[in-house]
Amino acid sequence: MRELGITAVMLKRVCMLTSATHDILWTQRDFDDIAKRHGYTDGAHLCKTVSMATGGITPSMCRSFVMT
């Protein structure tokens, strides 16, 4: 990880986001519940993180792509 410039904190955040995104896409849980399950403070924190990681695509938009 050191050779790639990846820290343990970065890896943890990627894992949190990956597992939370799975729940966003494939469950109907509300965002506060997903946030709590995956280590985020609340649904707003999760939504902001997803939006920043996807270039502005919100969790609701992500979910709508899959659920239609």
PyMOL Python script that loads the backbone (N, CA, C, O; Angstrom):
from pymol import cmd

cmd.read_pdbstr("""\
ATOM      1  N   MET A   1       0.827  -1.185   0.000  1.00  0.00           N
ATOM      2  CA  MET A   1       0.000   0.000   0.000  1.00  0.00           C
ATOM      3  C   MET A   1       0.873   1.250   0.000  1.00  0.00           C
ATOM      4  O   MET A   1       0.548   2.246  -0.647  1.00  0.00           O
ATOM      5  N   ARG A   2       1.966   1.190   0.721  1.00  0.00           N
ATOM      6  CA  ARG A   2       2.849   2.355   0.808  1.00  0.00           C
ATOM      7  C   ARG A   2       3.386   2.737  -0.566  1.00  0.00           C
ATOM      8  O   ARG A   2       3.466   3.919  -0.899  1.00  0.00           O
ATOM      9  N   GLU A   3       3.752   1.741  -1.358  1.00  0.00           N
ATOM     10  CA  GLU A   3       4.282   2.015  -2.696  1.00  0.00           C
ATOM     11  C   GLU A   3       3.259   2.707  -3.586  1.00  0.00           C
ATOM     12  O   GLU A   3       3.626   3.489  -4.464  1.00  0.00           O
ATOM     13  N   LEU A   4       1.982   2.425  -3.365  1.00  0.00           N
ATOM     14  CA  LEU A   4       0.913   3.032  -4.153  1.00  0.00           C
ATOM     15  C   LEU A   4       0.429   4.353  -3.572  1.00  0.00           C
ATOM     16  O   LEU A   4      -0.377   5.049  -4.189  1.00  0.00           O
ATOM     17  N   GLY A   5       0.921   4.697  -2.385  1.00  0.00           N
ATOM     18  CA  GLY A   5       0.493   5.938  -1.744  1.00  0.00           C
ATOM     19  C   GLY A   5      -0.876   5.845  -1.104  1.00  0.00           C
ATOM     20  O   GLY A   5      -1.573   6.849  -0.956  1.00  0.00           O
ATOM     21  N   ILE A   6      -1.259   4.629  -0.722  1.00  0.00           N
ATOM     22  CA  ILE A   6      -2.565   4.415  -0.110  1.00  0.00           C
ATOM     23  C   ILE A   6      -2.387   4.248   1.392  1.00  0.00           C
ATOM     24  O   ILE A   6      -1.585   3.432   1.847  1.00  0.00           O
ATOM     25  N   THR A   7      -3.142   5.027   2.152  1.00  0.00           N
ATOM     26  CA  THR A   7      -3.084   4.908   3.606  1.00  0.00           C
ATOM     27  C   THR A   7      -4.188   3.980   4.091  1.00  0.00           C
ATOM     28  O   THR A   7      -5.120   3.669   3.350  1.00  0.00           O
ATOM     29  N   ALA A   8      -4.079   3.547   5.322  1.00  0.00           N
ATOM     30  CA  ALA A   8      -5.109   2.699   5.921  1.00  0.00           C
ATOM     31  C   ALA A   8      -6.445   3.431   5.996  1.00  0.00           C
ATOM     32  O   ALA A   8      -7.498   2.823   5.806  1.00  0.00           O
ATOM     33  N   VAL A   9      -6.407   4.719   6.269  1.00  0.00           N
ATOM     34  CA  VAL A   9      -7.640   5.515   6.335  1.00  0.00           C
ATOM     35  C   VAL A   9      -8.307   5.578   4.967  1.00  0.00           C
ATOM     36  O   VAL A   9      -9.527   5.450   4.863  1.00  0.00           O
ATOM     37  N   MET A  10      -7.518   5.774   3.926  1.00  0.00           N
ATOM     38  CA  MET A  10      -8.069   5.809   2.568  1.00  0.00           C
ATOM     39  C   MET A  10      -8.730   4.481   2.223  1.00  0.00           C
ATOM     40  O   MET A  10      -9.825   4.454   1.660  1.00  0.00           O
ATOM     41  N   LEU A  11      -8.069   3.391   2.556  1.00  0.00           N
ATOM     42  CA  LEU A  11      -8.616   2.064   2.282  1.00  0.00           C
ATOM     43  C   LEU A  11      -9.914   1.833   3.043  1.00  0.00           C
ATOM     44  O   LEU A  11     -10.871   1.285   2.497  1.00  0.00           O
ATOM     45  N   LYS A  12      -9.946   2.248   4.291  1.00  0.00           N
ATOM     46  CA  LYS A  12     -11.170   2.113   5.096  1.00  0.00           C
ATOM     47  C   LYS A  12     -12.321   2.890   4.465  1.00  0.00           C
ATOM     48  O   LYS A  12     -13.440   2.384   4.377  1.00  0.00           O
ATOM     49  N   ARG A  13     -12.054   4.104   4.031  1.00  0.00           N
ATOM     50  CA  ARG A  13     -13.104   4.936   3.427  1.00  0.00           C
ATOM     51  C   ARG A  13     -13.620   4.335   2.127  1.00  0.00           C
ATOM     52  O   ARG A  13     -14.820   4.373   1.855  1.00  0.00           O
ATOM     53  N   VAL A  14     -12.725   3.784   1.330  1.00  0.00           N
ATOM     54  CA  VAL A  14     -13.149   3.136   0.081  1.00  0.00           C
ATOM     55  C   VAL A  14     -14.015   1.920   0.385  1.00  0.00           C
ATOM     56  O   VAL A  14     -15.021   1.691  -0.286  1.00  0.00           O
ATOM     57  N   CYS A  15     -13.633   1.145   1.384  1.00  0.00           N
ATOM     58  CA  CYS A  15     -14.432  -0.029   1.761  1.00  0.00           C
ATOM     59  C   CYS A  15     -15.802   0.387   2.276  1.00  0.00           C
ATOM     60  O   CYS A  15     -16.807  -0.236   1.934  1.00  0.00           O
ATOM     61  N   MET A  16     -15.851   1.433   3.094  1.00  0.00           N
ATOM     62  CA  MET A  16     -17.135   1.930   3.605  1.00  0.00           C
ATOM     63  C   MET A  16     -18.029   2.373   2.450  1.00  0.00           C
ATOM     64  O   MET A  16     -19.209   2.026   2.399  1.00  0.00           O
ATOM     65  N   LEU A  17     -17.463   3.133   1.535  1.00  0.00           N
ATOM     66  CA  LEU A  17     -18.236   3.649   0.403  1.00  0.00           C
ATOM     67  C   LEU A  17     -18.709   2.517  -0.501  1.00  0.00           C
ATOM     68  O   LEU A  17     -19.845   2.534  -0.975  1.00  0.00           O
ATOM     69  N   THR A  18     -17.855   1.544  -0.738  1.00  0.00           N
ATOM     70  CA  THR A  18     -18.216   0.415  -1.597  1.00  0.00           C
ATOM     71  C   THR A  18     -19.370  -0.376  -1.010  1.00  0.00           C
ATOM     72  O   THR A  18     -20.327  -0.692  -1.718  1.00  0.00           O
ATOM     73  N   SER A  19     -19.294  -0.699   0.274  1.00  0.00           N
ATOM     74  CA  SER A  19     -20.359  -1.491   0.885  1.00  0.00           C
ATOM     75  C   SER A  19     -21.651  -0.682   1.018  1.00  0.00           C
ATOM     76  O   SER A  19     -22.743  -1.226   0.851  1.00  0.00           O
ATOM     77  N   ALA A  20     -21.533   0.605   1.315  1.00  0.00           N
ATOM     78  CA  ALA A  20     -22.729   1.455   1.397  1.00  0.00           C
ATOM     79  C   ALA A  20     -23.387   1.593   0.026  1.00  0.00           C
ATOM     80  O   ALA A  20     -24.613   1.578  -0.080  1.00  0.00           O
ATOM     81  N   THR A  21     -22.580   1.725  -1.014  1.00  0.00           N
ATOM     82  CA  THR A  21     -23.118   1.850  -2.369  1.00  0.00           C
ATOM     83  C   THR A  21     -23.878   0.596  -2.775  1.00  0.00           C
ATOM     84  O   THR A  21     -24.904   0.679  -3.450  1.00  0.00           O
ATOM     85  N   HIS A  22     -23.386  -0.546  -2.372  1.00  0.00           N
ATOM     86  CA  HIS A  22     -24.107  -1.792  -2.643  1.00  0.00           C
ATOM     87  C   HIS A  22     -25.514  -1.721  -2.048  1.00  0.00           C
ATOM     88  O   HIS A  22     -26.489  -2.057  -2.719  1.00  0.00           O
ATOM     89  N   ASP A  23     -25.622  -1.286  -0.792  1.00  0.00           N
ATOM     90  CA  ASP A  23     -26.942  -1.163  -0.154  1.00  0.00           C
ATOM     91  C   ASP A  23     -27.808  -0.102  -0.827  1.00  0.00           C
ATOM     92  O   ASP A  23     -29.019  -0.279  -0.960  1.00  0.00           O
ATOM     93  N   ILE A  24     -27.197   0.990  -1.248  1.00  0.00           N
ATOM     94  CA  ILE A  24     -27.962   2.038  -1.935  1.00  0.00           C
ATOM     95  C   ILE A  24     -28.587   1.469  -3.208  1.00  0.00           C
ATOM     96  O   ILE A  24     -29.758   1.709  -3.502  1.00  0.00           O
ATOM     97  N   LEU A  25     -27.792   0.719  -3.947  1.00  0.00           N
ATOM     98  CA  LEU A  25     -28.251   0.215  -5.243  1.00  0.00           C
ATOM     99  C   LEU A  25     -29.199  -0.974  -5.139  1.00  0.00           C
ATOM    100  O   LEU A  25     -30.123  -1.095  -5.944  1.00  0.00           O
ATOM    101  N   TRP A  26     -28.991  -1.842  -4.176  1.00  0.00           N
ATOM    102  CA  TRP A  26     -29.695  -3.119  -4.180  1.00  0.00           C
ATOM    103  C   TRP A  26     -30.648  -3.349  -3.023  1.00  0.00           C
ATOM    104  O   TRP A  26     -31.186  -4.448  -2.886  1.00  0.00           O
ATOM    105  N   THR A  27     -30.877  -2.334  -2.178  1.00  0.00           N
ATOM    106  CA  THR A  27     -31.873  -2.459  -1.115  1.00  0.00           C
ATOM    107  C   THR A  27     -32.773  -1.239  -1.138  1.00  0.00           C
ATOM    108  O   THR A  27     -32.508  -0.271  -1.851  1.00  0.00           O
ATOM    109  N   GLN A  28     -33.817  -1.291  -0.368  1.00  0.00           N
ATOM    110  CA  GLN A  28     -34.708  -0.143  -0.230  1.00  0.00           C
ATOM    111  C   GLN A  28     -34.539   0.524   1.138  1.00  0.00           C
ATOM    112  O   GLN A  28     -35.383   1.323   1.544  1.00  0.00           O
ATOM    113  N   ARG A  29     -33.465   0.205   1.843  1.00  0.00           N
ATOM    114  CA  ARG A  29     -33.214   0.833   3.140  1.00  0.00           C
ATOM    115  C   ARG A  29     -33.081   2.338   2.956  1.00  0.00           C
ATOM    116  O   ARG A  29     -32.630   2.812   1.913  1.00  0.00           O
ATOM    117  N   ASP A  30     -33.484   3.090   3.991  1.00  0.00           N
ATOM    118  CA  ASP A  30     -33.307   4.546   3.888  1.00  0.00           C
ATOM    119  C   ASP A  30     -31.836   4.889   4.118  1.00  0.00           C
ATOM    120  O   ASP A  30     -31.075   4.091   4.665  1.00  0.00           O
ATOM    121  N   PHE A  31     -31.459   6.070   3.697  1.00  0.00           N
ATOM    122  CA  PHE A  31     -30.056   6.449   3.699  1.00  0.00           C
ATOM    123  C   PHE A  31     -29.484   6.582   5.110  1.00  0.00           C
ATOM    124  O   PHE A  31     -28.301   6.314   5.316  1.00  0.00           O
ATOM    125  N   ASP A  32     -30.304   6.991   6.087  1.00  0.00           N
ATOM    126  CA  ASP A  32     -29.820   7.046   7.470  1.00  0.00           C
ATOM    127  C   ASP A  32     -29.455   5.654   7.973  1.00  0.00           C
ATOM    128  O   ASP A  32     -28.438   5.486   8.645  1.00  0.00           O
ATOM    129  N   ASP A  33     -30.270   4.664   7.655  1.00  0.00           N
ATOM    130  CA  ASP A  33     -29.998   3.291   8.067  1.00  0.00           C
ATOM    131  C   ASP A  33     -28.724   2.772   7.392  1.00  0.00           C
ATOM    132  O   ASP A  33     -27.879   2.153   8.040  1.00  0.00           O
ATOM    133  N   ILE A  34     -28.598   3.025   6.109  1.00  0.00           N
ATOM    134  CA  ILE A  34     -27.392   2.599   5.385  1.00  0.00           C
ATOM    135  C   ILE A  34     -26.165   3.278   5.983  1.00  0.00           C
ATOM    136  O   ILE A  34     -25.132   2.637   6.179  1.00  0.00           O
ATOM    137  N   ALA A  35     -26.274   4.550   6.269  1.00  0.00           N
ATOM    138  CA  ALA A  35     -25.153   5.294   6.848  1.00  0.00           C
ATOM    139  C   ALA A  35     -24.704   4.661   8.163  1.00  0.00           C
ATOM    140  O   ALA A  35     -23.512   4.439   8.375  1.00  0.00           O
ATOM    141  N   LYS A  36     -25.646   4.377   9.033  1.00  0.00           N
ATOM    142  CA  LYS A  36     -25.314   3.779  10.338  1.00  0.00           C
ATOM    143  C   LYS A  36     -24.674   2.410  10.168  1.00  0.00           C
ATOM    144  O   LYS A  36     -23.721   2.079  10.874  1.00  0.00           O
ATOM    145  N   ARG A  37     -25.183   1.620   9.250  1.00  0.00           N
ATOM    146  CA  ARG A  37     -24.650   0.269   9.028  1.00  0.00           C
ATOM    147  C   ARG A  37     -23.209   0.275   8.532  1.00  0.00           C
ATOM    148  O   ARG A  37     -22.474  -0.688   8.749  1.00  0.00           O
ATOM    149  N   HIS A  38     -22.805   1.351   7.870  1.00  0.00           N
ATOM    150  CA  HIS A  38     -21.495   1.366   7.221  1.00  0.00           C
ATOM    151  C   HIS A  38     -20.528   2.402   7.795  1.00  0.00           C
ATOM    152  O   HIS A  38     -19.507   2.709   7.179  1.00  0.00           O
ATOM    153  N   GLY A  39     -20.847   2.937   8.970  1.00  0.00           N
ATOM    154  CA  GLY A  39     -19.895   3.777   9.688  1.00  0.00           C
ATOM    155  C   GLY A  39     -19.938   5.263   9.412  1.00  0.00           C
ATOM    156  O   GLY A  39     -19.023   5.988   9.802  1.00  0.00           O
ATOM    157  N   TYR A  40     -20.982   5.734   8.749  1.00  0.00           N
ATOM    158  CA  TYR A  40     -21.121   7.166   8.518  1.00  0.00           C
ATOM    159  C   TYR A  40     -21.912   7.790   9.658  1.00  0.00           C
ATOM    160  O   TYR A  40     -22.683   7.107  10.331  1.00  0.00           O
ATOM    161  N   THR A  41     -21.723   9.075   9.874  1.00  0.00           N
ATOM    162  CA  THR A  41     -22.397   9.785  10.952  1.00  0.00           C
ATOM    163  C   THR A  41     -23.911   9.778  10.771  1.00  0.00           C
ATOM    164  O   THR A  41     -24.657   9.518  11.715  1.00  0.00           O
ATOM    165  N   ASP A  42     -24.353  10.064   9.558  1.00  0.00           N
ATOM    166  CA  ASP A  42     -25.784  10.101   9.260  1.00  0.00           C
ATOM    167  C   ASP A  42     -25.976  10.041   7.744  1.00  0.00           C
ATOM    168  O   ASP A  42     -25.016   9.981   6.977  1.00  0.00           O
ATOM    169  N   GLY A  43     -27.241  10.060   7.343  1.00  0.00           N
ATOM    170  CA  GLY A  43     -27.557   9.970   5.919  1.00  0.00           C
ATOM    171  C   GLY A  43     -27.004  11.127   5.106  1.00  0.00           C
ATOM    172  O   GLY A  43     -26.602  10.947   3.957  1.00  0.00           O
ATOM    173  N   ALA A  44     -26.984  12.316   5.699  1.00  0.00           N
ATOM    174  CA  ALA A  44     -26.463  13.490   4.980  1.00  0.00           C
ATOM    175  C   ALA A  44     -24.974  13.322   4.688  1.00  0.00           C
ATOM    176  O   ALA A  44     -24.504  13.669   3.604  1.00  0.00           O
ATOM    177  N   HIS A  45     -24.245  12.797   5.647  1.00  0.00           N
ATOM    178  CA  HIS A  45     -22.800  12.555   5.465  1.00  0.00           C
ATOM    179  C   HIS A  45     -22.583  11.531   4.359  1.00  0.00           C
ATOM    180  O   HIS A  45     -21.714  11.708   3.505  1.00  0.00           O
ATOM    181  N   LEU A  46     -23.368  10.464   4.373  1.00  0.00           N
ATOM    182  CA  LEU A  46     -23.284   9.443   3.324  1.00  0.00           C
ATOM    183  C   LEU A  46     -23.598  10.051   1.963  1.00  0.00           C
ATOM    184  O   LEU A  46     -22.866   9.826   0.999  1.00  0.00           O
ATOM    185  N   CYS A  47     -24.671  10.811   1.878  1.00  0.00           N
ATOM    186  CA  CYS A  47     -25.079  11.406   0.600  1.00  0.00           C
ATOM    187  C   CYS A  47     -24.010  12.348   0.061  1.00  0.00           C
ATOM    188  O   CYS A  47     -23.735  12.350  -1.139  1.00  0.00           O
ATOM    189  N   LYS A  48     -23.411  13.142   0.929  1.00  0.00           N
ATOM    190  CA  LYS A  48     -22.349  14.057   0.506  1.00  0.00           C
ATOM    191  C   LYS A  48     -21.143  13.272  -0.002  1.00  0.00           C
ATOM    192  O   LYS A  48     -20.551  13.633  -1.019  1.00  0.00           O
ATOM    193  N   THR A  49     -20.780  12.208   0.698  1.00  0.00           N
ATOM    194  CA  THR A  49     -19.631  11.396   0.297  1.00  0.00           C
ATOM    195  C   THR A  49     -19.868  10.739  -1.059  1.00  0.00           C
ATOM    196  O   THR A  49     -18.986  10.747  -1.918  1.00  0.00           O
ATOM    197  N   VAL A  50     -21.059  10.170  -1.250  1.00  0.00           N
ATOM    198  CA  VAL A  50     -21.386   9.535  -2.531  1.00  0.00           C
ATOM    199  C   VAL A  50     -21.367  10.571  -3.646  1.00  0.00           C
ATOM    200  O   VAL A  50     -20.810  10.327  -4.716  1.00  0.00           O
ATOM    201  N   SER A  51     -21.965  11.712  -3.401  1.00  0.00           N
ATOM    202  CA  SER A  51     -22.017  12.762  -4.413  1.00  0.00           C
ATOM    203  C   SER A  51     -20.616  13.240  -4.801  1.00  0.00           C
ATOM    204  O   SER A  51     -20.341  13.459  -5.981  1.00  0.00           O
ATOM    205  N   MET A  52     -19.744  13.400  -3.826  1.00  0.00           N
ATOM    206  CA  MET A  52     -18.371  13.821  -4.109  1.00  0.00           C
ATOM    207  C   MET A  52     -17.621  12.745  -4.895  1.00  0.00           C
ATOM    208  O   MET A  52     -16.843  13.063  -5.794  1.00  0.00           O
ATOM    209  N   ALA A  53     -17.848  11.486  -4.562  1.00  0.00           N
ATOM    210  CA  ALA A  53     -17.138  10.383  -5.212  1.00  0.00           C
ATOM    211  C   ALA A  53     -17.615  10.136  -6.635  1.00  0.00           C
ATOM    212  O   ALA A  53     -16.873   9.592  -7.453  1.00  0.00           O
ATOM    213  N   THR A  54     -18.843  10.529  -6.933  1.00  0.00           N
ATOM    214  CA  THR A  54     -19.423  10.249  -8.250  1.00  0.00           C
ATOM    215  C   THR A  54     -19.525  11.479  -9.140  1.00  0.00           C
ATOM    216  O   THR A  54     -20.139  11.419 -10.206  1.00  0.00           O
ATOM    217  N   GLY A  55     -18.946  12.568  -8.728  1.00  0.00           N
ATOM    218  CA  GLY A  55     -18.993  13.777  -9.547  1.00  0.00           C
ATOM    219  C   GLY A  55     -20.352  14.441  -9.552  1.00  0.00           C
ATOM    220  O   GLY A  55     -20.728  15.086 -10.531  1.00  0.00           O
ATOM    221  N   GLY A  56     -21.094  14.289  -8.462  1.00  0.00           N
ATOM    222  CA  GLY A  56     -22.375  14.975  -8.328  1.00  0.00           C
ATOM    223  C   GLY A  56     -23.604  14.101  -8.441  1.00  0.00           C
ATOM    224  O   GLY A  56     -24.724  14.599  -8.323  1.00  0.00           O
ATOM    225  N   ILE A  57     -23.427  12.828  -8.664  1.00  0.00           N
ATOM    226  CA  ILE A  57     -24.584  11.918  -8.721  1.00  0.00           C
ATOM    227  C   ILE A  57     -24.970  11.550  -7.297  1.00  0.00           C
ATOM    228  O   ILE A  57     -24.157  11.010  -6.548  1.00  0.00           O
ATOM    229  N   THR A  58     -26.194  11.838  -6.929  1.00  0.00           N
ATOM    230  CA  THR A  58     -26.660  11.586  -5.568  1.00  0.00           C
ATOM    231  C   THR A  58     -27.051  10.121  -5.398  1.00  0.00           C
ATOM    232  O   THR A  58     -27.279   9.421  -6.384  1.00  0.00           O
ATOM    233  N   PRO A  59     -27.129   9.655  -4.151  1.00  0.00           N
ATOM    234  CA  PRO A  59     -27.593   8.293  -3.921  1.00  0.00           C
ATOM    235  C   PRO A  59     -28.994   8.045  -4.483  1.00  0.00           C
ATOM    236  O   PRO A  59     -29.276   6.957  -4.987  1.00  0.00           O
ATOM    237  N   SER A  60     -29.852   9.023  -4.401  1.00  0.00           N
ATOM    238  CA  SER A  60     -31.205   8.863  -4.964  1.00  0.00           C
ATOM    239  C   SER A  60     -31.147   8.651  -6.474  1.00  0.00           C
ATOM    240  O   SER A  60     -31.874   7.821  -7.020  1.00  0.00           O
ATOM    241  N   MET A  61     -30.286   9.398  -7.134  1.00  0.00           N
ATOM    242  CA  MET A  61     -30.129   9.220  -8.584  1.00  0.00           C
ATOM    243  C   MET A  61     -29.552   7.845  -8.894  1.00  0.00           C
ATOM    244  O   MET A  61     -30.009   7.174  -9.818  1.00  0.00           O
ATOM    245  N   CYS A  62     -28.553   7.425  -8.127  1.00  0.00           N
ATOM    246  CA  CYS A  62     -27.966   6.080  -8.320  1.00  0.00           C
ATOM    247  C   CYS A  62     -29.038   5.017  -8.195  1.00  0.00           C
ATOM    248  O   CYS A  62     -29.138   4.114  -9.026  1.00  0.00           O
ATOM    249  N   ARG A  63     -29.836   5.133  -7.152  1.00  0.00           N
ATOM    250  CA  ARG A  63     -30.885   4.147  -6.903  1.00  0.00           C
ATOM    251  C   ARG A  63     -31.905   4.153  -8.040  1.00  0.00           C
ATOM    252  O   ARG A  63     -32.380   3.096  -8.454  1.00  0.00           O
ATOM    253  N   SER A  64     -32.237   5.325  -8.537  1.00  0.00           N
ATOM    254  CA  SER A  64     -33.237   5.394  -9.603  1.00  0.00           C
ATOM    255  C   SER A  64     -32.744   4.742 -10.902  1.00  0.00           C
ATOM    256  O   SER A  64     -33.552   4.223 -11.672  1.00  0.00           O
ATOM    257  N   PHE A  65     -31.441   4.765 -11.150  1.00  0.00           N
ATOM    258  CA  PHE A  65     -30.890   4.124 -12.328  1.00  0.00           C
ATOM    259  C   PHE A  65     -31.111   2.620 -12.294  1.00  0.00           C
ATOM    260  O   PHE A  65     -31.379   2.001 -13.324  1.00  0.00           O
ATOM    261  N   VAL A  66     -30.997   2.037 -11.112  1.00  0.00           N
ATOM    262  CA  VAL A  66     -31.098   0.596 -10.940  1.00  0.00           C
ATOM    263  C   VAL A  66     -32.544   0.140 -10.817  1.00  0.00           C
ATOM    264  O   VAL A  66     -32.909  -0.918 -11.329  1.00  0.00           O
ATOM    265  N   MET A  67     -33.359   0.926 -10.146  1.00  0.00           N
ATOM    266  CA  MET A  67     -34.722   0.524  -9.801  1.00  0.00           C
ATOM    267  C   MET A  67     -35.727   0.768 -10.930  1.00  0.00           C
ATOM    268  O   MET A  67     -36.900   0.420 -10.794  1.00  0.00           O
ATOM    269  N   THR A  68     -35.286   1.357 -12.033  1.00  0.00           N
ATOM    270  CA  THR A  68     -36.252   1.628 -13.105  1.00  0.00           C
ATOM    271  C   THR A  68     -36.308   0.477 -14.100  1.00  0.00           C
ATOM    272  O   THR A  68     -37.067   0.533 -15.067  1.00  0.00           O
TER     273      THR A  68
END
""", "prot")
cmd.dss("prot")
cmd.show_as("cartoon", "prot")
cmd.util.cbc("prot")
cmd.orient("prot")
